[in-house]
Amino acid sequence: MRFFVLFILLALSAAANAQEQKVNIKVVPTDAIVIVNGKIVKLQEGKATLTLPAEIEYTYSVACDGYEGADGSFRLKSKSPFNLTVELNKEDGAESAVATTDVTEDKLEDFLKTQYESKNYSLMLPVIDRFPDNAYALFYKACLYYYGRGVDKDKAKAVELWQQSAEKGCGDAYNRLGLVAESGYFTGSAGNKANQLGAEYYKKAIALGNSLAKYNLAASYYSGSIKRNDKEAFRLFREAANEGVADAMALYGHCIELNYDKDYFKGVSKAERFAEALKWMRKAAENGSTTGCYYLGSAYYYGKLGLASNTMEAYEWFKKGADKGDSDCAYFIQQHYKM
């Protein structure tokens, strides 16, 4: 795992009434890229001094090949200089990422995905700007704006960029538009109309082979946010699970347990069906799905799906889910375990 150490030293003198304030920046390694409020800072040997308006919140991102990116924010409140020092630590034995100038369009999607998952947001921007009409450059640029990662948050601009990306055939963009639609962004409020529009976007993404959209559409059928269709939910969960979507594995296992598609398991014994359900729940949990952790923990706790009751094994899975922020896992621990 890569780590970074971030030191921000604020001088505590004078009242916060300055119109402008100096910001001293120092980064390690010295060839890192620094972006403040969406603009690349020109460094000399890893250092720079900026004069910025006070009483404004600034966001920054720092990235370098082979290092985990750092990002954060600060507000200028004092007349004294603000010192921002960022040190990126490289993982032992880690190989440097490909230089941004070496990224060609055929490698662009993989490069942007890797840097986004590594939080190297600043490293992405110069590459994105080199391919302004590429579907995946537009997609990841939208992601940066939607969440305010390395740039100022701008959801309207993000949605516009996702729409442009989708028009160029990006299934990931259609999937994101489906999520945005379900939130009520296009219709003014969440509800049936928003859910139907979301489903239409998911179907367009699925037509382009997008696995996450299969999971999202299956979840819509499963929950009844659009007209409930258990068989279609089962089919889409199964396809997404087989394509590697961890949460789909969890829901697919749960649907097997509840026998959502009786025809699919016709002639299969209950014990065999339960074994298949357990297999997918375990696979989901082992692949990072907190829903999978909850289902697997429940199976151990209550002795379901052919398992003997094992409350301590159950606790381990509930804790894994809770540690990743799953409220159901955390609540189960609170209710059933004395800590």
QUIBELLIN-V77309 format. One record per residue. N is the residue number from 1. NEAR is the number of other C-alpha atoms within 12 Angstrom. D_FIRST is the distance of its C-alpha to the first C-alpha in Angstrom with 2 decimals. Layout:
n->N near->NEAR d_first->D_FIRST
n->N near->NEAR d_first->D_FIRST
//
This chain:
n->1 near->13 d_first->0.00
n->2 near->21 d_first->3.74
n->3 near->19 d_first->6.51
n->4 near->26 d_first->10.17
n->5 near->21 d_first->13.30
n->6 near->25 d_first->16.28
n->7 near->20 d_first->19.75
n->8 near->22 d_first->22.78
n->9 near->19 d_first->26.10
n->10 near->22 d_first->29.12
n->11 near->21 d_first->32.57
n->12 near->15 d_first->34.73
n->13 near->14 d_first->38.16
n->14 near->14 d_first->40.79
n->15 near->15 d_first->41.29
n->16 near->21 d_first->39.21
n->17 near->17 d_first->42.02
n->18 near->21 d_first->41.00
n->19 near->18 d_first->41.33
n->20 near->22 d_first->38.78
n->21 near->27 d_first->36.08
n->22 near->25 d_first->34.22
n->23 near->33 d_first->30.44
n->24 near->26 d_first->28.96
n->25 near->37 d_first->25.60
n->26 near->33 d_first->23.49
n->27 near->38 d_first->20.14
n->28 near->32 d_first->18.01
n->29 near->28 d_first->17.77
n->30 near->24 d_first->21.37
n->31 near->25 d_first->21.27
n->32 near->38 d_first->19.08
n->33 near->43 d_first->20.81
n->34 near->46 d_first->21.89
n->35 near->38 d_first->23.64
n->36 near->32 d_first->25.75
n->37 near->28 d_first->27.56
n->38 near->29 d_first->27.13
n->39 near->21 d_first->28.45
n->40 near->26 d_first->26.79
n->41 near->28 d_first->27.38
n->42 near->21 d_first->28.90
n->43 near->23 d_first->27.30
n->44 near->18 d_first->28.93
n->45 near->15 d_first->26.70
n->46 near->26 d_first->24.00
n->47 near->25 d_first->26.59
n->48 near->26 d_first->28.86
n->49 near->22 d_first->31.37
n->50 near->26 d_first->32.29
n->51 near->20 d_first->35.27
n->52 near->26 d_first->34.63
n->53 near->21 d_first->36.82
n->54 near->26 d_first->36.30
n->55 near->19 d_first->35.97
n->56 near->20 d_first->33.63
n->57 near->17 d_first->30.07
n->58 near->28 d_first->27.76
n->59 near->28 d_first->24.39
n->60 near->35 d_first->22.09
n->61 near->44 d_first->19.09
n->62 near->51 d_first->17.46
n->63 near->43 d_first->15.73
n->64 near->38 d_first->15.60
n->65 near->36 d_first->15.10
n->66 near->31 d_first->11.76
n->67 near->38 d_first->10.16
n->68 near->37 d_first->8.89
n->69 near->42 d_first->12.28
n->70 near->39 d_first->13.90
n->71 near->36 d_first->17.00
n->72 near->30 d_first->19.57
n->73 near->24 d_first->23.29
n->74 near->26 d_first->26.07
n->75 near->25 d_first->29.84
n->76 near->34 d_first->32.36
n->77 near->29 d_first->34.90
n->78 near->28 d_first->36.22
n->79 near->25 d_first->38.38
n->80 near->25 d_first->36.20
n->81 near->28 d_first->33.51
n->82 near->31 d_first->30.06
n->83 near->28 d_first->27.27
n->84 near->38 d_first->23.88
n->85 near->32 d_first->21.30
n->86 near->35 d_first->17.78
n->87 near->32 d_first->15.39
n->88 near->33 d_first->12.28
n->89 near->27 d_first->10.08
n->90 near->24 d_first->8.96
n->91 near->16 d_first->6.33
n->92 near->12 d_first->8.93
n->93 near->11 d_first->10.85
n->94 near->14 d_first->9.52
n->95 near->14 d_first->12.72
n->96 near->16 d_first->14.14
n->97 near->25 d_first->14.97
n->98 near->23 d_first->18.70
n->99 near->22 d_first->20.80
n->100 near->30 d_first->22.12
n->101 near->20 d_first->25.64
n->102 near->16 d_first->25.12
n->103 near->22 d_first->24.27
n->104 near->20 d_first->27.35
n->105 near->22 d_first->28.46
n->106 near->15 d_first->27.94
n->107 near->21 d_first->24.19
n->108 near->31 d_first->23.96
n->109 near->27 d_first->22.96
n->110 near->20 d_first->19.94
n->111 near->32 d_first->18.87
n->112 near->39 d_first->19.30
n->113 near->25 d_first->17.58
n->114 near->24 d_first->14.40
n->115 near->34 d_first->14.52
n->116 near->33 d_first->15.50
n->117 near->19 d_first->12.72
n->118 near->26 d_first->10.23
n->119 near->31 d_first->12.66
n->120 near->40 d_first->14.11
n->121 near->46 d_first->17.49
n->122 near->44 d_first->19.38
n->123 near->45 d_first->18.68
n->124 near->52 d_first->20.25
n->125 near->37 d_first->23.49
n->126 near->28 d_first->25.16
n->127 near->32 d_first->24.62
n->128 near->35 d_first->25.93
n->129 near->20 d_first->28.94
n->130 near->20 d_first->29.78
n->131 near->26 d_first->30.30
n->132 near->22 d_first->32.06
n->133 near->20 d_first->33.78
n->134 near->30 d_first->31.03
n->135 near->31 d_first->30.41
n->136 near->40 d_first->26.60
n->137 near->40 d_first->26.63
n->138 near->39 d_first->28.81
n->139 near->43 d_first->26.66
n->140 near->45 d_first->23.41
n->141 near->49 d_first->25.50
n->142 near->40 d_first->26.92
n->143 near->40 d_first->23.56
n->144 near->38 d_first->22.79
n->145 near->28 d_first->26.26
n->146 near->26 d_first->26.31
n->147 near->21 d_first->23.34
n->148 near->30 d_first->23.86
n->149 near->38 d_first->20.57
n->150 near->42 d_first->21.37
n->151 near->35 d_first->25.05
n->152 near->29 d_first->27.56
n->153 near->22 d_first->27.59
n->154 near->21 d_first->30.54
n->155 near->23 d_first->30.86
n->156 near->21 d_first->34.20
n->157 near->23 d_first->32.93
n->158 near->30 d_first->29.95
n->159 near->34 d_first->32.40
n->160 near->26 d_first->34.67
n->161 near->34 d_first->31.93
n->162 near->39 d_first->30.98
n->163 near->31 d_first->34.69
n->164 near->29 d_first->34.96
n->165 near->32 d_first->32.01
n->166 near->33 d_first->33.58
n->167 near->25 d_first->36.90
n->168 near->22 d_first->35.36
n->169 near->26 d_first->34.27
n->170 near->34 d_first->30.69
n->171 near->33 d_first->30.25
n->172 near->42 d_first->27.06
n->173 near->40 d_first->29.21
n->174 near->44 d_first->31.97
n->175 near->40 d_first->29.59
n->176 near->38 d_first->28.40
n->177 near->45 d_first->32.07
n->178 near->39 d_first->32.83
n->179 near->34 d_first->30.49
n->180 near->32 d_first->32.01
n->181 near->30 d_first->35.46
n->182 near->32 d_first->34.99
n->183 near->23 d_first->34.20
n->184 near->21 d_first->37.70
n->185 near->23 d_first->36.78
n->186 near->23 d_first->39.50
n->187 near->18 d_first->42.06
n->188 near->14 d_first->41.96
n->189 near->16 d_first->40.87
n->190 near->20 d_first->39.01
n->191 near->21 d_first->41.21
n->192 near->21 d_first->42.91
n->193 near->22 d_first->43.45
n->194 near->27 d_first->39.86
n->195 near->34 d_first->38.63
n->196 near->28 d_first->41.04
n->197 near->32 d_first->39.84
n->198 near->37 d_first->36.22
n->199 near->36 d_first->37.30
n->200 near->28 d_first->39.02
n->201 near->37 d_first->35.90
n->202 near->41 d_first->33.94
n->203 near->30 d_first->36.75
n->204 near->29 d_first->36.52
n->205 near->34 d_first->32.80
n->206 near->30 d_first->33.53
n->207 near->19 d_first->36.23
n->208 near->23 d_first->33.58
n->209 near->22 d_first->31.49
n->210 near->30 d_first->28.90
n->211 near->34 d_first->27.40
n->212 near->37 d_first->26.13
n->213 near->41 d_first->29.69
n->214 near->46 d_first->31.05
n->215 near->43 d_first->29.05
n->216 near->42 d_first->30.17
n->217 near->45 d_first->33.76
n->218 near->40 d_first->33.75
n->219 near->38 d_first->32.61
n->220 near->36 d_first->35.53
n->221 near->28 d_first->37.98
n->222 near->29 d_first->36.59
n->223 near->20 d_first->36.79
n->224 near->20 d_first->40.09
n->225 near->26 d_first->39.01
n->226 near->27 d_first->41.04
n->227 near->21 d_first->43.77
n->228 near->17 d_first->42.35
n->229 near->21 d_first->42.13
n->230 near->28 d_first->40.67
n->231 near->24 d_first->41.20
n->232 near->28 d_first->39.52
n->233 near->36 d_first->36.55
n->234 near->40 d_first->36.32
n->235 near->31 d_first->36.54
n->236 near->37 d_first->33.89
n->237 near->41 d_first->31.44
n->238 near->36 d_first->32.10
n->239 near->29 d_first->31.53
n->240 near->32 d_first->28.31
n->241 near->37 d_first->27.02
n->242 near->24 d_first->27.95
n->243 near->20 d_first->26.16
n->244 near->26 d_first->22.81
n->245 near->32 d_first->22.89
n->246 near->33 d_first->21.48
n->247 near->39 d_first->23.72
n->248 near->43 d_first->26.62
n->249 near->47 d_first->26.11
n->250 near->43 d_first->26.53
n->251 near->48 d_first->29.64
n->252 near->49 d_first->31.05
n->253 near->41 d_first->30.89
n->254 near->41 d_first->32.56
n->255 near->37 d_first->35.23
n->256 near->38 d_first->35.92
n->257 near->33 d_first->36.41
n->258 near->21 d_first->38.87
n->259 near->26 d_first->40.51
n->260 near->27 d_first->40.31
n->261 near->24 d_first->41.85
n->262 near->19 d_first->44.54
n->263 near->13 d_first->45.69
n->264 near->17 d_first->42.32
n->265 near->22 d_first->42.41
n->266 near->14 d_first->46.17
n->267 near->11 d_first->47.22
n->268 near->16 d_first->43.89
n->269 near->14 d_first->44.21
n->270 near->19 d_first->42.57
n->271 near->18 d_first->40.64
n->272 near->19 d_first->39.27
n->273 near->29 d_first->38.36
n->274 near->28 d_first->36.55
n->275 near->23 d_first->34.63
n->276 near->29 d_first->33.53
n->277 near->36 d_first->32.54
n->278 near->37 d_first->30.46
n->279 near->30 d_first->28.73
n->280 near->39 d_first->27.56
n->281 near->41 d_first->26.56
n->282 near->36 d_first->24.42
n->283 near->31 d_first->22.86
n->284 near->36 d_first->22.19
n->285 near->35 d_first->20.56
n->286 near->25 d_first->18.37
n->287 near->23 d_first->17.29
n->288 near->28 d_first->16.31
n->289 near->35 d_first->19.79
n->290 near->36 d_first->20.83
n->291 near->39 d_first->24.39
n->292 near->42 d_first->23.88
n->293 near->48 d_first->22.68
n->294 near->44 d_first->25.89
n->295 near->42 d_first->28.19
n->296 near->47 d_first->26.87
n->297 near->42 d_first->27.05
n->298 near->36 d_first->30.56
n->299 near->34 d_first->31.62
n->300 near->28 d_first->30.73
n->301 near->29 d_first->32.24
n->302 near->21 d_first->35.51
n->303 near->20 d_first->35.75
n->304 near->23 d_first->35.89
n->305 near->32 d_first->35.55
n->306 near->23 d_first->36.83
n->307 near->23 d_first->34.45
n->308 near->16 d_first->35.83
n->309 near->19 d_first->34.98
n->310 near->20 d_first->32.00
n->311 near->24 d_first->31.10
n->312 near->19 d_first->28.30
n->313 near->23 d_first->26.53
n->314 near->34 d_first->27.25
n->315 near->35 d_first->25.71
n->316 near->26 d_first->22.36
n->317 near->39 d_first->22.26
n->318 near->40 d_first->23.67
n->319 near->31 d_first->21.11
n->320 near->30 d_first->18.19
n->321 near->34 d_first->20.03
n->322 near->27 d_first->20.92
n->323 near->22 d_first->17.44
n->324 near->20 d_first->16.68
n->325 near->19 d_first->19.88
n->326 near->23 d_first->22.51
n->327 near->20 d_first->25.80
n->328 near->26 d_first->27.72
n->329 near->33 d_first->25.44
n->330 near->27 d_first->25.56
n->331 near->19 d_first->29.33
n->332 near->27 d_first->29.91
n->333 near->29 d_first->28.31
n->334 near->16 d_first->30.41
n->335 near->13 d_first->33.55
n->336 near->19 d_first->33.31
n->337 near->18 d_first->31.50
n->338 near->8 d_first->32.68
n->339 near->8 d_first->29.76
//
